[in-house]
Amino acid sequence: MSLIGLAFAVAATVLAFRRDFKEAAGVFAVGIVSVLLATPTGVSLLRDTVASLFGS
C-alpha cells in the first residue's frame, strides 16, 4: 500500500515540476483513492458496493 502511494506521489511531483498542474492534481487524487481502497475498510466498501449493485 505504501508503494502505491509513493509511486503516485512521485508522479504528481514530476507533473507539478513540468507545470502540468491539472494532471498532477488528477494523479494525486487517484493516488489518494487507491491508497484508501487498498485498506481493509476500502476493500470491504468495494465488496458492499458490488454486492448492492449486482446482488450477492
C-alpha distance matrix in Angstrom:
0.0 3.8 5.4 5.2 6.5 8.7 10.1 11.1 12.5 14.5 15.8 16.9 18.6 20.4 21.6 22.8 24.8 26.3 27.5 25.8 24.6 24.5 22.0 19.9 19.8 18.8 15.9 14.8 15.3 13.5 10.4 10.8 11.4 8.6 6.1 8.9 9.4 6.2 7.7 10.9 13.1 11.9 12.4 15.7 16.6 16.2 18.4 20.9 21.2 21.8 24.2 26.1 26.4 27.5 28.7 27.7
3.8 0.0 3.8 5.4 5.1 6.1 8.6 10.0 10.4 12.2 14.2 15.3 16.3 18.3 20.0 20.8 22.5 24.4 25.7 24.4 23.3 23.7 21.4 18.8 19.0 18.7 15.6 14.0 15.3 14.2 10.5 11.0 12.8 10.5 7.6 10.7 12.2 9.6 10.6 13.9 15.8 14.8 15.9 19.0 19.7 19.5 21.9 24.2 24.4 25.2 27.7 29.4 29.7 30.9 32.2 31.3
5.4 3.8 0.0 3.8 5.4 4.9 6.0 8.6 9.7 10.5 12.2 14.1 15.2 16.5 18.3 19.8 21.1 22.7 24.4 23.1 22.5 23.0 20.2 17.9 18.8 18.2 14.7 14.0 15.7 14.0 10.6 12.2 13.9 11.1 9.3 12.9 13.8 11.1 13.1 16.3 18.4 16.8 17.4 20.9 21.5 20.7 23.1 25.7 25.6 26.0 28.7 30.5 30.4 31.4 33.0 32.2
5.2 5.4 3.8 0.0 3.8 5.5 5.3 6.4 8.6 10.1 10.8 12.4 14.3 15.6 16.8 18.4 20.3 21.5 22.9 21.1 20.4 20.3 17.5 15.6 16.1 15.0 11.7 11.3 12.6 10.4 7.2 9.3 10.6 7.6 6.7 10.5 11.0 9.0 11.7 15.1 16.7 14.5 15.3 18.9 19.0 17.9 20.6 23.1 22.6 23.0 26.0 27.6 27.2 28.4 30.2 29.7
6.5 5.1 5.4 3.8 0.0 3.8 5.5 5.3 6.0 8.6 9.9 10.5 12.2 14.3 15.4 16.3 18.4 20.1 21.1 19.6 18.3 18.7 16.3 13.8 14.0 13.7 10.6 9.0 10.7 9.7 5.9 7.2 9.6 7.8 6.1 9.6 11.4 10.1 12.0 15.7 16.7 14.7 16.4 19.6 19.3 18.9 21.9 23.9 23.3 24.3 27.2 28.5 28.3 29.9 31.6 31.3
8.7 6.1 4.9 5.5 3.8 0.0 3.8 5.5 5.0 6.2 8.6 9.9 10.5 12.3 14.2 15.2 16.6 18.5 20.0 19.0 18.3 19.3 16.8 14.0 15.0 15.2 11.7 10.5 13.1 12.3 8.7 10.4 13.2 11.4 9.8 13.3 15.1 13.5 15.3 19.0 20.2 18.4 19.8 23.2 23.1 22.5 25.4 27.6 27.0 27.8 30.8 32.1 31.9 33.3 35.1 34.8
10.1 8.6 6.0 5.3 5.5 3.8 0.0 3.8 5.5 5.3 6.2 8.7 10.0 10.7 12.4 14.3 15.6 16.8 18.7 17.3 17.1 17.8 14.8 12.6 14.2 13.7 10.0 10.0 12.7 11.2 8.2 11.1 13.3 11.1 10.8 14.5 15.5 14.1 16.7 20.2 21.6 19.2 20.2 23.8 23.5 22.3 25.3 27.7 26.7 27.2 30.4 31.7 31.0 32.3 34.4 34.3
11.1 10.0 8.6 6.4 5.3 5.5 3.8 0.0 3.8 5.5 5.0 6.1 8.5 9.9 10.5 12.1 14.3 15.4 16.6 14.8 14.1 14.5 11.7 9.4 10.6 10.1 6.4 6.3 9.0 7.9 5.1 8.3 10.6 9.3 9.5 12.8 14.1 13.6 16.2 19.9 20.6 17.9 19.4 22.8 21.9 20.9 24.1 26.2 24.8 25.6 28.9 29.9 29.1 30.7 33.0 33.2
12.5 10.4 9.7 8.6 6.0 5.0 5.5 3.8 0.0 3.8 5.4 5.1 6.1 8.6 9.9 10.4 12.4 14.3 15.3 14.3 13.3 14.5 12.4 9.2 10.4 11.2 8.1 6.5 9.9 10.2 7.2 9.2 12.4 11.8 11.1 14.1 16.2 15.7 17.6 21.4 21.9 19.7 21.7 24.8 23.9 23.4 26.7 28.5 27.3 28.4 31.6 32.4 31.9 33.7 35.8 36.0
14.5 12.2 10.5 10.1 8.6 6.2 5.3 5.5 3.8 0.0 3.8 5.5 5.1 6.2 8.6 9.8 10.7 12.5 14.4 13.8 13.7 15.3 12.9 9.9 12.3 13.0 9.7 9.4 13.0 12.8 10.2 12.8 15.6 14.6 14.2 17.5 19.2 18.3 20.6 24.3 25.2 22.8 24.4 27.8 27.1 26.2 29.4 31.5 30.2 31.0 34.3 35.3 34.5 36.1 38.4 38.5
15.8 14.2 12.2 10.8 9.9 8.6 6.2 5.0 5.4 3.8 0.0 3.8 5.4 5.2 6.2 8.6 10.1 10.8 12.6 11.2 11.6 12.6 9.7 7.5 10.3 10.4 7.1 8.1 11.5 11.0 9.5 12.6 14.9 13.9 14.5 17.7 18.9 18.6 21.2 24.9 25.5 22.8 24.2 27.6 26.6 25.3 28.6 30.7 29.0 29.6 33.1 34.0 32.8 34.4 36.9 37.4
16.9 15.3 14.1 12.4 10.5 9.9 8.7 6.1 5.1 5.5 3.8 0.0 3.8 5.5 5.1 6.1 8.7 9.9 10.6 9.2 8.6 9.9 7.8 4.5 7.0 8.2 5.7 5.7 9.4 10.1 8.9 11.2 13.9 14.0 14.5 17.1 18.8 19.0 21.4 25.1 25.2 22.5 24.5 27.6 26.1 25.2 28.8 30.4 28.6 29.6 33.1 33.5 32.5 34.4 37.0 37.6
18.6 16.3 15.2 14.3 12.2 10.5 10.0 8.5 6.1 5.1 5.4 3.8 0.0 3.8 5.4 5.0 6.3 8.7 9.8 9.9 9.5 12.0 10.5 7.1 9.7 11.7 9.5 8.9 12.7 13.7 12.0 14.0 17.0 17.1 16.9 19.6 21.7 21.6 23.6 27.4 27.7 25.3 27.3 30.5 29.2 28.5 32.0 33.6 32.0 33.1 36.5 37.0 36.1 38.1 40.5 41.0
20.4 18.3 16.5 15.6 14.3 12.3 10.7 9.9 8.6 6.2 5.2 5.5 3.8 0.0 3.8 5.4 5.2 6.4 8.9 8.9 10.0 12.4 10.4 8.0 11.5 12.8 10.5 11.2 14.8 15.2 14.0 16.6 19.2 18.8 19.2 22.1 23.7 23.5 25.9 29.6 30.1 27.5 29.2 32.5 31.3 30.2 33.6 35.5 33.7 34.4 38.0 38.6 37.4 39.1 41.8 42.3
21.6 20.0 18.3 16.8 15.4 14.2 12.4 10.5 9.9 8.6 6.2 5.1 5.4 3.8 0.0 3.8 5.4 5.0 6.5 5.4 6.8 8.9 6.9 5.2 8.9 10.2 8.8 10.0 13.2 13.9 13.5 16.1 18.3 18.4 19.4 21.9 23.4 23.7 26.3 29.9 30.0 27.1 29.0 32.1 30.5 29.3 32.8 34.5 32.4 33.2 36.8 37.1 35.7 37.6 40.4 41.3
22.8 20.8 19.8 18.4 16.3 15.2 14.3 12.1 10.4 9.8 8.6 6.1 5.0 5.4 3.8 0.0 3.8 5.3 5.0 5.6 5.4 8.7 8.3 5.7 8.5 11.0 10.3 10.3 13.5 15.1 14.6 16.4 19.0 19.7 20.2 22.4 24.4 24.9 27.1 30.8 30.6 27.9 30.2 33.1 31.4 30.6 34.2 35.6 33.6 34.7 38.3 38.3 37.1 39.3 42.0 42.9
24.8 22.5 21.1 20.3 18.4 16.6 15.6 14.3 12.4 10.7 10.1 8.7 6.3 5.2 5.4 3.8 0.0 3.8 5.3 7.5 8.6 12.0 11.4 9.2 12.3 14.6 13.5 13.7 17.1 18.4 17.6 19.5 22.4 22.7 23.0 25.5 27.5 27.6 29.8 33.5 33.6 31.1 33.1 36.2 34.7 33.9 37.4 38.9 37.0 38.0 41.6 41.8 40.6 42.6 45.3 46.1
26.3 24.4 22.7 21.5 20.1 18.5 16.8 15.4 14.3 12.5 10.8 9.9 8.7 6.4 5.0 5.3 3.8 0.0 3.8 5.5 8.1 11.0 10.2 9.3 12.7 14.3 13.6 14.7 17.8 18.7 18.5 20.8 23.2 23.4 24.3 26.8 28.4 28.7 31.2 34.9 34.9 32.1 34.0 37.1 35.4 34.2 37.8 39.4 37.2 38.0 41.6 41.8 40.2 42.2 45.1 46.1
27.5 25.7 24.4 22.9 21.1 20.0 18.7 16.6 15.3 14.4 12.6 10.6 9.8 8.9 6.5 5.0 5.3 3.8 0.0 3.8 5.6 8.8 9.3 8.7 11.2 13.4 13.6 14.4 17.0 18.6 18.8 20.6 22.9 23.8 24.7 26.7 28.5 29.3 31.6 35.2 34.9 32.0 34.2 37.1 35.1 34.1 37.8 39.0 36.7 37.8 41.4 41.2 39.7 41.9 44.8 46.0
25.8 24.4 23.1 21.1 19.6 19.0 17.3 14.8 14.3 13.8 11.2 9.2 9.9 8.9 5.4 5.6 7.5 5.5 3.8 0.0 3.8 5.7 5.8 6.2 8.8 10.3 10.8 12.3 14.5 15.7 16.5 18.5 20.3 21.2 22.6 24.6 26.0 27.0 29.5 33.0 32.6 29.5 31.6 34.4 32.3 31.1 34.8 36.0 33.5 34.5 38.1 37.9 36.3 38.4 41.4 42.8
24.6 23.3 22.5 20.4 18.3 18.3 17.1 14.1 13.3 13.7 11.6 8.6 9.5 10.0 6.8 5.4 8.6 8.1 5.6 3.8 0.0 3.8 5.5 4.8 6.0 8.5 9.8 10.2 12.1 14.1 15.0 16.3 18.3 19.7 20.8 22.4 24.1 25.5 27.6 31.1 30.4 27.5 29.9 32.5 30.2 29.4 33.2 34.1 31.7 33.0 36.5 36.1 34.7 37.1 39.9 41.3
24.5 23.7 23.0 20.3 18.7 19.3 17.8 14.5 14.5 15.3 12.6 9.9 12.0 12.4 8.9 8.7 12.0 11.0 8.8 5.7 3.8 0.0 3.8 5.4 5.3 6.4 8.8 10.0 10.7 12.5 14.3 15.6 16.8 18.5 20.2 21.4 22.7 24.5 26.8 30.1 29.1 26.0 28.2 30.8 28.2 27.2 31.0 31.8 29.1 30.3 33.9 33.3 31.7 34.1 37.1 38.7
22.0 21.4 20.2 17.5 16.3 16.8 14.8 11.7 12.4 12.9 9.7 7.8 10.5 10.4 6.9 8.3 11.4 10.2 9.3 5.8 5.5 3.8 0.0 3.8 5.4 4.9 6.1 8.5 9.8 10.5 12.1 14.2 15.3 16.3 18.2 19.9 20.9 22.3 24.9 28.3 27.7 24.5 26.3 29.2 26.9 25.6 29.2 30.4 27.8 28.7 32.4 32.2 30.5 32.6 35.6 37.0
19.9 18.8 17.9 15.6 13.8 14.0 12.6 9.4 9.2 9.9 7.5 4.5 7.1 8.0 5.2 5.7 9.2 9.3 8.7 6.2 4.8 5.4 3.8 0.0 3.8 5.4 5.2 6.1 8.6 9.9 10.4 12.3 14.3 15.2 16.4 18.4 19.9 20.9 23.3 26.8 26.4 23.5 25.6 28.5 26.5 25.5 29.2 30.4 28.2 29.3 32.9 32.9 31.5 33.7 36.5 37.6
19.8 19.0 18.8 16.1 14.0 15.0 14.2 10.6 10.4 12.3 10.3 7.0 9.7 11.5 8.9 8.5 12.3 12.7 11.2 8.8 6.0 5.3 5.4 3.8 0.0 3.8 5.5 5.0 6.1 8.6 9.7 10.6 12.3 14.1 15.4 16.6 18.3 19.9 21.9 25.4 24.4 21.5 24.0 26.5 24.2 23.6 27.4 28.2 25.9 27.4 30.9 30.5 29.4 31.8 34.5 35.7
18.8 18.7 18.2 15.0 13.7 15.2 13.7 10.1 11.2 13.0 10.4 8.2 11.7 12.8 10.2 11.0 14.6 14.3 13.4 10.3 8.5 6.4 4.9 5.4 3.8 0.0 3.8 5.4 5.1 6.2 8.5 10.0 10.7 12.2 14.3 15.5 16.5 18.2 20.7 23.9 23.1 19.8 21.9 24.5 22.2 21.1 24.8 25.8 23.3 24.5 28.0 27.8 26.4 28.7 31.5 32.8
15.9 15.6 14.7 11.7 10.6 11.7 10.0 6.4 8.1 9.7 7.1 5.7 9.5 10.5 8.8 10.3 13.5 13.6 13.6 10.8 9.8 8.8 6.1 5.2 5.5 3.8 0.0 3.8 5.5 5.1 6.0 8.7 10.0 10.4 12.2 14.2 15.2 16.3 18.9 22.4 22.1 18.9 20.8 23.8 21.9 20.7 24.3 25.8 23.6 24.5 28.1 28.4 27.1 29.1 31.8 32.7
14.8 14.0 14.0 11.3 9.0 10.5 10.0 6.3 6.5 9.4 8.1 5.7 8.9 11.2 10.0 10.3 13.7 14.7 14.4 12.3 10.2 10.0 8.5 6.1 5.0 5.4 3.8 0.0 3.8 5.5 5.0 6.3 8.7 9.9 10.6 12.4 14.3 15.4 17.4 21.0 20.5 17.7 20.1 22.9 21.0 20.5 24.1 25.4 23.5 25.0 28.3 28.5 27.6 29.9 32.3 33.0
15.3 15.3 15.7 12.6 10.7 13.1 12.7 9.0 9.9 13.0 11.5 9.4 12.7 14.8 13.2 13.5 17.1 17.8 17.0 14.5 12.1 10.7 9.8 8.6 6.1 5.1 5.5 3.8 0.0 3.8 5.3 5.2 6.3 8.6 10.0 10.7 12.3 14.3 16.2 19.4 18.4 15.5 18.0 20.5 18.2 17.7 21.5 22.4 20.3 22.0 25.3 25.1 24.3 26.8 29.2 30.1
13.5 14.2 14.0 10.4 9.7 12.3 11.2 7.9 10.2 12.8 11.0 10.1 13.7 15.2 13.9 15.1 18.4 18.7 18.6 15.7 14.1 12.5 10.5 9.9 8.6 6.2 5.1 5.5 3.8 0.0 3.8 5.5 5.2 6.0 8.6 9.9 10.4 12.1 14.7 17.9 17.4 14.0 15.9 18.7 16.8 15.6 19.3 20.7 18.6 19.7 23.2 23.5 22.4 24.5 27.0 27.8
10.4 10.5 10.6 7.2 5.9 8.7 8.2 5.1 7.2 10.2 9.5 8.9 12.0 14.0 13.5 14.6 17.6 18.5 18.8 16.5 15.0 14.3 12.1 10.4 9.7 8.5 6.0 5.0 5.3 3.8 0.0 3.8 5.5 5.1 6.2 8.6 9.9 10.5 13.0 16.5 16.5 13.6 15.6 18.7 17.3 16.5 20.0 21.7 20.2 21.3 24.6 25.3 24.6 26.5 28.7 29.1
10.8 11.0 12.2 9.3 7.2 10.4 11.1 8.3 9.2 12.8 12.6 11.2 14.0 16.6 16.1 16.4 19.5 20.8 20.6 18.5 16.3 15.6 14.2 12.3 10.6 10.0 8.7 6.3 5.2 5.5 3.8 0.0 3.8 5.5 5.2 6.2 8.6 10.0 11.4 14.9 14.3 11.7 14.4 17.0 15.4 15.4 19.0 20.1 18.9 20.6 23.6 24.0 23.8 26.1 28.0 28.3
11.4 12.8 13.9 10.6 9.6 13.2 13.3 10.6 12.4 15.6 14.9 13.9 17.0 19.2 18.3 19.0 22.4 23.2 22.9 20.3 18.3 16.8 15.3 14.3 12.3 10.7 10.0 8.7 6.3 5.2 5.5 3.8 0.0 3.8 5.5 5.1 6.1 8.6 10.4 13.4 12.4 9.2 11.7 14.3 12.3 11.9 15.6 16.7 15.3 16.9 20.0 20.3 20.0 22.3 24.2 24.7
8.6 10.5 11.1 7.6 7.8 11.4 11.1 9.3 11.8 14.6 13.9 14.0 17.1 18.8 18.4 19.7 22.7 23.4 23.8 21.2 19.7 18.5 16.3 15.2 14.1 12.2 10.4 9.9 8.6 6.0 5.1 5.5 3.8 0.0 3.8 5.4 5.1 6.1 9.0 12.1 12.3 9.0 10.5 13.8 12.7 11.6 15.0 16.9 15.8 16.7 19.9 20.9 20.5 22.2 24.1 24.2
6.1 7.6 9.3 6.7 6.1 9.8 10.8 9.5 11.1 14.2 14.5 14.5 16.9 19.2 19.4 20.2 23.0 24.3 24.7 22.6 20.8 20.2 18.2 16.4 15.4 14.3 12.2 10.6 10.0 8.6 6.2 5.2 5.5 3.8 0.0 3.8 5.5 5.1 6.9 10.6 11.0 8.7 10.7 13.8 13.3 13.1 16.2 18.0 17.6 18.9 21.6 22.7 22.9 24.6 26.1 25.8
8.9 10.7 12.9 10.5 9.6 13.3 14.5 12.8 14.1 17.5 17.7 17.1 19.6 22.1 21.9 22.4 25.5 26.8 26.7 24.6 22.4 21.4 19.9 18.4 16.6 15.5 14.2 12.4 10.7 9.9 8.6 6.2 5.1 5.4 3.8 0.0 3.8 5.5 5.7 8.9 8.2 5.9 8.9 11.3 10.3 11.0 14.1 15.3 15.0 16.9 19.4 20.1 20.7 22.7 24.0 23.8
9.4 12.2 13.8 11.0 11.4 15.1 15.5 14.1 16.2 19.2 18.9 18.8 21.7 23.7 23.4 24.4 27.5 28.4 28.5 26.0 24.1 22.7 20.9 19.9 18.3 16.5 15.2 14.3 12.3 10.4 9.9 8.6 6.1 5.1 5.5 3.8 0.0 3.8 5.4 7.7 7.4 4.0 5.8 8.8 8.0 7.7 10.8 12.6 12.2 13.6 16.2 17.3 17.7 19.4 20.7 20.4
6.2 9.6 11.1 9.0 10.1 13.5 14.1 13.6 15.7 18.3 18.6 19.0 21.6 23.5 23.7 24.9 27.6 28.7 29.3 27.0 25.5 24.5 22.3 20.9 19.9 18.2 16.3 15.4 14.3 12.1 10.5 10.0 8.6 6.1 5.1 5.5 3.8 0.0 3.8 6.6 8.1 6.0 6.4 9.9 10.5 10.0 12.3 14.7 15.0 15.8 18.1 19.9 20.4 21.6 22.7 21.8
7.7 10.6 13.1 11.7 12.0 15.3 16.7 16.2 17.6 20.6 21.2 21.4 23.6 25.9 26.3 27.1 29.8 31.2 31.6 29.5 27.6 26.8 24.9 23.3 21.9 20.7 18.9 17.4 16.2 14.7 13.0 11.4 10.4 9.0 6.9 5.7 5.4 3.8 0.0 3.8 5.4 5.1 6.3 8.7 9.8 10.7 12.5 14.3 15.4 16.7 18.4 20.0 21.2 22.6 23.1 22.0
10.9 13.9 16.3 15.1 15.7 19.0 20.2 19.9 21.4 24.3 24.9 25.1 27.4 29.6 29.9 30.8 33.5 34.9 35.2 33.0 31.1 30.1 28.3 26.8 25.4 23.9 22.4 21.0 19.4 17.9 16.5 14.9 13.4 12.1 10.6 8.9 7.7 6.6 3.8 0.0 3.8 5.4 5.1 6.2 8.6 9.9 10.6 12.3 14.2 15.4 16.4 18.3 20.0 21.1 21.0 19.5
13.1 15.8 18.4 16.7 16.7 20.2 21.6 20.6 21.9 25.2 25.5 25.2 27.7 30.1 30.0 30.6 33.6 34.9 34.9 32.6 30.4 29.1 27.7 26.4 24.4 23.1 22.1 20.5 18.4 17.4 16.5 14.3 12.4 12.3 11.0 8.2 7.4 8.1 5.4 3.8 0.0 3.8 5.5 5.1 6.2 8.7 9.9 10.5 12.3 14.3 15.2 16.4 18.4 20.0 19.9 18.8
11.9 14.8 16.8 14.5 14.7 18.4 19.2 17.9 19.7 22.8 22.8 22.5 25.3 27.5 27.1 27.9 31.1 32.1 32.0 29.5 27.5 26.0 24.5 23.5 21.5 19.8 18.9 17.7 15.5 14.0 13.6 11.7 9.2 9.0 8.7 5.9 4.0 6.0 5.1 5.4 3.8 0.0 3.8 5.3 4.9 6.2 8.7 9.8 10.5 12.3 14.1 15.2 16.5 18.2 18.8 18.2
12.4 15.9 17.4 15.3 16.4 19.8 20.2 19.4 21.7 24.4 24.2 24.5 27.3 29.2 29.0 30.2 33.1 34.0 34.2 31.6 29.9 28.2 26.3 25.6 24.0 21.9 20.8 20.1 18.0 15.9 15.6 14.4 11.7 10.5 10.7 8.9 5.8 6.4 6.3 5.1 5.5 3.8 0.0 3.8 5.4 5.1 6.2 8.6 9.8 10.6 12.2 14.2 15.4 16.4 16.8 15.8
15.7 19.0 20.9 18.9 19.6 23.2 23.8 22.8 24.8 27.8 27.6 27.6 30.5 32.5 32.1 33.1 36.2 37.1 37.1 34.4 32.5 30.8 29.2 28.5 26.5 24.5 23.8 22.9 20.5 18.7 18.7 17.0 14.3 13.8 13.8 11.3 8.8 9.9 8.7 6.2 5.1 5.3 3.8 0.0 3.8 5.4 5.1 6.2 8.6 9.9 10.5 12.2 14.2 15.4 15.1 13.8
16.6 19.7 21.5 19.0 19.3 23.1 23.5 21.9 23.9 27.1 26.6 26.1 29.2 31.3 30.5 31.4 34.7 35.4 35.1 32.3 30.2 28.2 26.9 26.5 24.2 22.2 21.9 21.0 18.2 16.8 17.3 15.4 12.3 12.7 13.3 10.3 8.0 10.5 9.8 8.6 6.2 4.9 5.4 3.8 0.0 3.8 5.5 5.2 6.1 8.6 9.8 10.5 12.3 14.2 14.5 14.2
16.2 19.5 20.7 17.9 18.9 22.5 22.3 20.9 23.4 26.2 25.3 25.2 28.5 30.2 29.3 30.6 33.9 34.2 34.1 31.1 29.4 27.2 25.6 25.5 23.6 21.1 20.7 20.5 17.7 15.6 16.5 15.4 11.9 11.6 13.1 11.0 7.7 10.0 10.7 9.9 8.7 6.2 5.1 5.4 3.8 0.0 3.8 5.5 5.1 6.1 8.5 9.9 10.6 12.0 13.0 12.9
18.4 21.9 23.1 20.6 21.9 25.4 25.3 24.1 26.7 29.4 28.6 28.8 32.0 33.6 32.8 34.2 37.4 37.8 37.8 34.8 33.2 31.0 29.2 29.2 27.4 24.8 24.3 24.1 21.5 19.3 20.0 19.0 15.6 15.0 16.2 14.1 10.8 12.3 12.5 10.6 9.9 8.7 6.2 5.1 5.5 3.8 0.0 3.8 5.5 5.2 6.0 8.5 9.9 10.5 10.6 9.7
20.9 24.2 25.7 23.1 23.9 27.6 27.7 26.2 28.5 31.5 30.7 30.4 33.6 35.5 34.5 35.6 38.9 39.4 39.0 36.0 34.1 31.8 30.4 30.4 28.2 25.8 25.8 25.4 22.4 20.7 21.7 20.1 16.7 16.9 18.0 15.3 12.6 14.7 14.3 12.3 10.5 9.8 8.6 6.2 5.2 5.5 3.8 0.0 3.8 5.5 5.0 6.1 8.6 10.0 9.6 9.3
21.2 24.4 25.6 22.6 23.3 27.0 26.7 24.8 27.3 30.2 29.0 28.6 32.0 33.7 32.4 33.6 37.0 37.2 36.7 33.5 31.7 29.1 27.8 28.2 25.9 23.3 23.6 23.5 20.3 18.6 20.2 18.9 15.3 15.8 17.6 15.0 12.2 15.0 15.4 14.2 12.3 10.5 9.8 8.6 6.1 5.1 5.5 3.8 0.0 3.8 5.4 5.2 6.2 8.6 9.5 10.5
21.8 25.2 26.0 23.0 24.3 27.8 27.2 25.6 28.4 31.0 29.6 29.6 33.1 34.4 33.2 34.7 38.0 38.0 37.8 34.5 33.0 30.3 28.7 29.3 27.4 24.5 24.5 25.0 22.0 19.7 21.3 20.6 16.9 16.7 18.9 16.9 13.6 15.8 16.7 15.4 14.3 12.3 10.6 9.9 8.6 6.1 5.2 5.5 3.8 0.0 3.8 5.5 5.1 5.9 7.4 8.4
24.2 27.7 28.7 26.0 27.2 30.8 30.4 28.9 31.6 34.3 33.1 33.1 36.5 38.0 36.8 38.3 41.6 41.6 41.4 38.1 36.5 33.9 32.4 32.9 30.9 28.0 28.1 28.3 25.3 23.2 24.6 23.6 20.0 19.9 21.6 19.4 16.2 18.1 18.4 16.4 15.2 14.1 12.2 10.5 9.8 8.5 6.0 5.0 5.4 3.8 0.0 3.8 5.5 5.4 4.7 5.1
26.1 29.4 30.5 27.6 28.5 32.1 31.7 29.9 32.4 35.3 34.0 33.5 37.0 38.6 37.1 38.3 41.8 41.8 41.2 37.9 36.1 33.3 32.2 32.9 30.5 27.8 28.4 28.5 25.1 23.5 25.3 24.0 20.3 20.9 22.7 20.1 17.3 19.9 20.0 18.3 16.4 15.2 14.2 12.2 10.5 9.9 8.5 6.1 5.2 5.5 3.8 0.0 3.8 5.8 5.4 7.5
26.4 29.7 30.4 27.2 28.3 31.9 31.0 29.1 31.9 34.5 32.8 32.5 36.1 37.4 35.7 37.1 40.6 40.2 39.7 36.3 34.7 31.7 30.5 31.5 29.4 26.4 27.1 27.6 24.3 22.4 24.6 23.8 20.0 20.5 22.9 20.7 17.7 20.4 21.2 20.0 18.4 16.5 15.4 14.2 12.3 10.6 9.9 8.6 6.2 5.1 5.5 3.8 0.0 3.8 5.9 8.9
27.5 30.9 31.4 28.4 29.9 33.3 32.3 30.7 33.7 36.1 34.4 34.4 38.1 39.1 37.6 39.3 42.6 42.2 41.9 38.4 37.1 34.1 32.6 33.7 31.8 28.7 29.1 29.9 26.8 24.5 26.5 26.1 22.3 22.2 24.6 22.7 19.4 21.6 22.6 21.1 20.0 18.2 16.4 15.4 14.2 12.0 10.5 10.0 8.6 5.9 5.4 5.8 3.8 0.0 3.8 6.8
28.7 32.2 33.0 30.2 31.6 35.1 34.4 33.0 35.8 38.4 36.9 37.0 40.5 41.8 40.4 42.0 45.3 45.1 44.8 41.4 39.9 37.1 35.6 36.5 34.5 31.5 31.8 32.3 29.2 27.0 28.7 28.0 24.2 24.1 26.1 24.0 20.7 22.7 23.1 21.0 19.9 18.8 16.8 15.1 14.5 13.0 10.6 9.6 9.5 7.4 4.7 5.4 5.9 3.8 0.0 3.8
27.7 31.3 32.2 29.7 31.3 34.8 34.3 33.2 36.0 38.5 37.4 37.6 41.0 42.3 41.3 42.9 46.1 46.1 46.0 42.8 41.3 38.7 37.0 37.6 35.7 32.8 32.7 33.0 30.1 27.8 29.1 28.3 24.7 24.2 25.8 23.8 20.4 21.8 22.0 19.5 18.8 18.2 15.8 13.8 14.2 12.9 9.7 9.3 10.5 8.4 5.1 7.5 8.9 6.8 3.8 0.0
